[in-house]
Amino acid sequence: MSGGDDARKRPQYGEYATPEQQRAAIREPAPQASARMTHLPTPVTGPLPLPHPTTSAARPSRTADRIITFALLVYGLITVISGVPQLWNFTELAQTTLDLAGIDATFSNFAQGDLWGRIGAIVFVVGWMLTAVLSWRAVARGRLSWWIPLVGAIVTFLVVTVCVMVPLYSDPAIIAYITR
């Protein structure tokens, strides 16, 4: 370093500018009162109070979303209450299904029918309960929630459908009807 200002790199964007040079560059008048009081210590005060929101528009109330969510949950509960006894007595449900489909046969897969019907009934109840809990939490947090009962119903119905189809498609009478 050969000394002086030549070794120092040239300032960019006002890095080494004094406050007066900065004000001159942005054409702002110098504060007169603050220049004389810069040597005075700033008074210490307590913590500032937090600002309170002046309006309630920060978070929408979503009244329609809540009504739709709870209406869908009530509809789902009615469906579950009416569907569980039918699934619990799967043999009668299967025979009614065969009669409605026009299949002249008697359902005979009793063991699997009882097992899978009861599994389907439990899945129905647990699926509704899980959907209700997730919906309630979303409503409590103020989030959009109408879609949760719809998705919960679709997922639950798909699983229950699989539970119902296993004993139906393993019944000899239905297999004989399908393969003829």
MOQUIKA-V210888 format. One record per backbone hydrogen bond with DSSP energy under -0.5 kcal/mol. CO is the residue of the C=O (numbers start at 1). NH is the residue of the N-H. If there is no record, write none. Layout:
BEGIN
co = (CO & CO)
nh = (NH & NH)
END
This chain:
BEGIN
co = (3 & 4 & 12 & 14 & 18 & 19 & 20 & 21 & 22 & 23 & 23 & 31 & 32 & 33 & 35 & 37 & 43 & 56 & 62 & 63 & 64 & 65 & 66 & 67 & 68 & 69 & 70 & 71 & 72 & 73 & 74 & 75 & 76 & 77 & 78 & 79 & 80 & 81 & 82 & 83 & 84 & 85 & 87 & 88 & 89 & 90 & 91 & 92 & 93 & 94 & 95 & 96 & 97 & 98 & 98 & 99 & 102 & 103 & 108 & 109 & 110 & 111 & 112 & 113 & 114 & 115 & 116 & 117 & 118 & 119 & 120 & 121 & 122 & 123 & 124 & 125 & 126 & 127 & 128 & 129 & 130 & 131 & 132 & 133 & 134 & 135 & 136 & 137 & 138 & 139 & 145 & 145 & 146 & 147 & 148 & 149 & 150 & 151 & 152 & 153 & 154 & 155 & 156 & 157 & 158 & 159 & 160 & 161 & 162 & 163 & 164 & 165 & 166 & 168 & 171 & 172 & 173 & 174 & 175 & 176 & 177)
nh = (6 & 7 & 15 & 17 & 22 & 23 & 24 & 25 & 26 & 27 & 28 & 35 & 36 & 37 & 38 & 40 & 45 & 59 & 66 & 67 & 68 & 69 & 70 & 71 & 72 & 73 & 74 & 75 & 76 & 77 & 78 & 79 & 80 & 81 & 82 & 83 & 84 & 85 & 86 & 87 & 88 & 89 & 90 & 90 & 93 & 94 & 95 & 96 & 97 & 98 & 99 & 100 & 101 & 102 & 103 & 102 & 104 & 105 & 110 & 113 & 114 & 115 & 116 & 117 & 118 & 119 & 120 & 121 & 122 & 123 & 124 & 125 & 126 & 127 & 128 & 129 & 130 & 131 & 132 & 133 & 134 & 135 & 136 & 137 & 138 & 139 & 140 & 141 & 143 & 142 & 148 & 149 & 150 & 151 & 152 & 153 & 154 & 155 & 156 & 157 & 158 & 159 & 160 & 161 & 162 & 163 & 164 & 165 & 166 & 167 & 168 & 169 & 170 & 171 & 175 & 176 & 177 & 178 & 179 & 180 & 180)
END
